[in-house]
Amino acid sequence: MVHRANVDLASGAPLDPTGLALIREVVESCAGLSRKELAQTVCELLGWTRASGRLKALECVQLLEQFEATGVLVLPAKARRRPVGSRTRVPVTARGDRGPELVGEVGEFEPITVETVETPEQRLLFRELVGRHHYLGYAVPFGAQLRYLVYVARPARAVAGCVQFSSPAWRMAVRDDWIGWDDATRQRNLQRVVSNSRFLILPWVRIRNLASRVLAQAVRQLGADWPRRYGVEVLLVETLVDPRRYRGDCYRAANWLRLGATAGRGRMDREHRRHGAAPKAVLVYPVVKDAARRLCEDG
């Protein structure tokens, strides 16, 4: 089995000795650089870029840290900043406090808008709402990501929820079987899958059919926004639902498919220590009709 720490981030093939030697040389000869700067340097030298041309620096930092954990190399001390995937400080302001109850049918609150999080103010609001009102809290997303704020227009414009899309799970058996992936094909086409990693309708918002409407709008917008930002067409969106808390009705109402359940390890459990600890329901939404077929293509 090929672990991500041994994978060339450009081709998905196992990292060859020449690539590893170059990484060691960069780390040893550029001791004054931060981990992020080292990752950017490695990406530039090895051509590890997204289709948009942006460097895969976040993924490269994770790869370097996995090499360090196995004794392959020694990195400079971490800067005092939030690592990807970590919990982060959540602001507490009046904007995140419980608002007026919004109860009724979705038609009474239209138009519903799903707006991309772009500005520092929007990022703080998203972090606060998810951090205070989503049961998983807020964590720095892994890899590529897009975040949205959901607004209702009536009786007055108000934020009603949050949606986050980010890099998909590296390996998920029921998804991979449904697509028909072997390891090589998954490594080649995984970037065309996106995870709906957070979905929140605020607890004081009880609008019938709002959640399924938002999911449908958000996926449509993702289909335009993700290629514009990352240069990659999204073919499939996935999500995990904790059956101990939710049934996933809004996903099924938005025509998502339930494929089965995870093994319960979590995306970072590489050593299979938590098998079956917390299985989640796996749901997917094919953005195009022939998503599975296209995800098995060579190009």
C-alpha positions in Angstrom: 0.0 0.0 0.0 1.3 3.5 -0.9 1.1 5.9 2.0 0.8 9.6 1.2 4.2 10.3 2.7 5.8 8.3 -0.1 3.8 9.9 -2.9 5.0 12.4 -5.6 2.5 15.3 -5.3 2.6 15.9 -9.0 2.1 12.4 -10.5 0.7 10.4 -7.6 3.3 7.8 -8.2 5.7 6.7 -5.4 8.4 9.3 -4.7 11.6 8.1 -6.3 15.1 8.3 -4.7 16.1 11.3 -6.7 13.1 13.3 -5.4 13.8 12.3 -1.9 17.5 13.2 -2.2 16.5 16.7 -3.5 14.1 17.2 -0.6 16.9 16.3 1.9 19.3 18.6 0.1 16.9 21.5 0.3 16.1 21.0 4.0 19.8 20.6 4.9 21.1 23.5 2.8 18.3 26.0 3.6 18.4 25.9 7.3 17.2 29.5 7.7 13.9 28.9 5.9 10.6 28.2 7.7 8.7 25.0 7.0 6.4 26.8 4.7 9.3 28.3 2.8 11.0 24.9 2.5 7.8 23.4 1.2 7.4 26.2 -1.4 11.0 25.6 -2.5 10.5 21.9 -2.8 7.3 22.4 -4.8 9.0 24.8 -7.2 11.9 22.4 -7.8 9.8 19.3 -8.3 6.9 21.0 -10.1 4.3 20.3 -7.5 1.6 22.6 -8.6 -2.2 22.6 -9.0 -3.7 22.9 -12.4 -4.1 26.6 -11.7 -0.3 26.9 -11.3 -0.4 27.4 -7.5 2.1 25.5 -5.4 0.9 22.5 -3.4 2.6 24.0 -0.3 0.1 22.9 2.3 0.3 19.2 1.1 4.1 19.5 0.9 4.4 20.8 4.5 2.3 17.7 5.6 4.6 15.4 3.6 7.8 17.0 5.1 6.4 16.6 8.6 5.6 12.9 8.0 9.2 12.4 6.8 10.4 14.1 10.0 8.1 11.8 12.1 9.7 8.7 10.6 13.3 10.1 11.0 14.0 10.7 7.3 14.9 14.4 7.9 14.9 17.1 10.6 12.9 20.2 10.0 13.3 23.7 11.7 11.1 24.3 14.7 7.5 25.1 14.0 6.6 28.7 13.8 4.0 29.9 16.4 1.0 29.6 14.1 -2.0 27.4 13.5 -1.1 24.1 11.8 -3.5 22.8 9.1 -6.3 20.7 10.7 -5.8 22.2 14.2 -8.3 23.8 16.4 -8.1 27.6 16.3 -9.2 30.4 18.5 -12.9 31.2 17.8 -13.9 34.8 18.2 -17.0 35.5 20.4 -18.9 38.6 19.3 -22.5 39.8 19.0 -22.5 38.6 15.4 -22.3 35.0 16.5 -24.9 35.3 19.2 -28.3 33.7 18.8 -30.4 35.7 16.5 -34.2 36.1 16.0 -36.0 32.9 15.3 -36.6 32.3 11.6 -39.4 29.7 11.2 -41.5 28.9 8.1 -41.3 27.7 4.5 -38.2 28.4 2.4 -40.3 30.5 -0.1 -41.1 33.0 2.7 -37.4 33.9 3.0 -36.3 34.0 -0.7 -34.1 34.8 -2.4 -31.6 32.5 -0.7 -28.0 33.4 -1.5 -24.7 31.5 -1.1 -21.8 33.9 -1.0 -18.1 33.1 -1.2 -16.1 33.9 1.9 -13.4 36.4 0.6 -12.8 39.2 3.0 -11.1 39.1 6.5 -14.5 40.1 8.0 -16.3 37.2 6.3 -13.6 34.8 7.4 -13.9 35.9 11.0 -17.7 35.5 10.8 -17.5 32.1 9.3 -15.0 30.9 11.9 -17.1 32.2 14.7 -20.4 30.7 13.5 -18.9 27.3 12.8 -16.8 27.4 15.9 -19.7 28.2 18.2 -22.5 26.4 16.5 -21.2 23.3 14.6 -20.7 20.2 16.8 -17.3 19.6 15.2 -16.2 23.2 15.8 -13.9 25.0 13.5 -10.5 23.6 12.3 -8.1 24.9 9.7 -9.1 23.1 6.4 -6.8 20.5 4.8 -5.5 21.5 1.4 -7.6 23.3 -1.1 -10.8 24.9 0.3 -13.8 27.2 -0.4 -16.1 28.5 2.2 -19.6 30.1 1.8 -22.0 32.1 4.0 -25.7 31.5 3.5 -28.2 34.4 3.6 -31.9 34.8 3.6 -33.4 38.0 2.2 -36.6 38.3 4.2 -38.0 39.6 6.5 -34.5 41.2 6.6 -31.2 40.1 5.2 -29.6 37.7 7.7 -27.0 35.0 7.8 -28.6 31.6 8.1 -25.7 29.1 7.7 -22.3 28.1 6.5 -20.9 25.7 4.0 -17.3 24.5 3.6 -15.7 22.5 0.8 -12.1 21.2 1.1 -9.8 18.4 -0.1 -11.3 14.9 -0.1 -10.4 11.9 2.0 -7.2 10.2 0.6 -8.7 6.8 0.8 -12.3 5.7 1.5 -13.3 2.1 0.6 -17.0 2.5 -0.2 -16.3 5.6 -2.3 -13.4 4.0 -4.2 -15.4 0.8 -4.8 -18.4 2.8 -6.2 -16.1 4.8 -8.5 -14.2 1.6 -9.5 -10.8 3.0 -8.5 -7.6 1.1 -8.0 -4.7 2.9 -6.2 -3.1 4.4 -9.3 -6.3 5.8 -10.7 -7.3 7.2 -7.4 -4.0 9.0 -7.0 -4.4 10.4 -10.5 -7.9 11.7 -10.3 -8.5 12.4 -6.6 -8.2 16.1 -7.2 -11.5 16.0 -9.1 -13.3 15.0 -5.8 -14.2 17.6 -3.2 -15.4 17.1 0.4 -18.3 19.0 1.9 -16.4 19.1 5.2 -18.7 21.5 7.1 -22.4 22.2 6.7 -24.3 24.4 9.3 -27.8 25.8 9.4 -27.8 28.0 12.5 -29.8 26.6 15.4 -32.3 29.4 15.5 -33.1 28.9 11.8 -35.9 26.4 11.3 -36.9 26.9 7.7 -38.4 23.9 6.0 -36.4 22.7 3.0 -33.7 25.3 3.5 -30.9 22.8 4.0 -31.6 20.9 0.8 -32.0 24.1 -1.1 -28.7 25.4 0.2 -26.9 22.2 -0.6 -28.1 22.3 -4.2 -27.1 26.0 -4.6 -23.7 25.5 -3.0 -22.8 22.5 -5.2 -23.8 24.5 -8.3 -21.7 27.4 -7.2 -18.8 25.1 -6.3 -18.9 23.8 -9.8 -18.1 27.3 -11.1 -15.9 28.6 -8.3 -13.5 25.6 -7.8 -12.2 25.5 -11.4 -11.8 29.3 -11.3 -9.7 29.1 -8.2 -7.9 25.8 -8.6 -8.1 25.0 -12.4 -9.7 21.6 -11.8 -13.2 20.5 -12.7 -15.2 19.0 -9.9 -16.8 15.7 -10.8 -17.9 14.4 -7.4 -18.7 15.9 -4.0 -18.5 13.7 -0.9 -19.5 14.1 2.7 -19.6 12.1 6.0 -22.6 12.1 8.3 -22.4 10.9 11.9 -25.5 8.6 12.2 -25.4 9.1 16.0 -26.5 12.7 15.5 -28.1 13.0 12.0 -29.9 10.9 9.5 -28.7 12.9 6.5 -32.3 13.7 5.2 -31.3 17.0 3.7 -28.6 15.4 1.6 -31.0 12.7 0.3 -33.6 15.4 -0.4 -30.9 17.1 -2.5 -30.3 13.8 -4.4 -27.1 12.8 -2.8 -26.4 9.0 -2.8 -25.6 7.0 0.3 -22.8 4.6 -0.4 -22.3 2.9 3.0 -20.1 3.6 6.0 -16.5 4.4 6.7 -14.2 2.1 8.7 -14.3 4.8 11.4 -10.6 5.6 11.5 -10.5 9.2 10.4 -8.5 10.7 7.5 -5.2 10.9 9.5 -5.3 7.4 11.0 -2.6 5.9 8.7 -1.7 3.1 11.1 -5.2 1.7 11.4 -5.3 2.1 15.2 -8.9 3.4 15.4 -10.7 0.9 13.1 -14.4 1.0 13.7 -14.1 3.7 16.4 -16.7 6.1 14.9 -18.1 4.9 11.5 -19.7 7.7 9.4 -22.3 7.4 6.6 -20.7 8.2 3.2 -22.8 10.2 0.8 -21.8 11.5 -2.6 -23.2 13.8 -5.2 -22.1 13.3 -8.9 -21.8 16.8 -10.3 -21.9 15.3 -13.8 -23.9 12.3 -14.9 -21.0 10.1 -15.8 -18.8 11.1 -12.8 -17.7 7.5 -12.0 -16.6 6.8 -15.6 -14.7 10.1 -15.9 -13.0 9.6 -12.6 -11.6 6.3 -14.0 -10.1 8.0 -17.1 -6.4 8.3 -17.7 -6.4 12.0 -18.4 
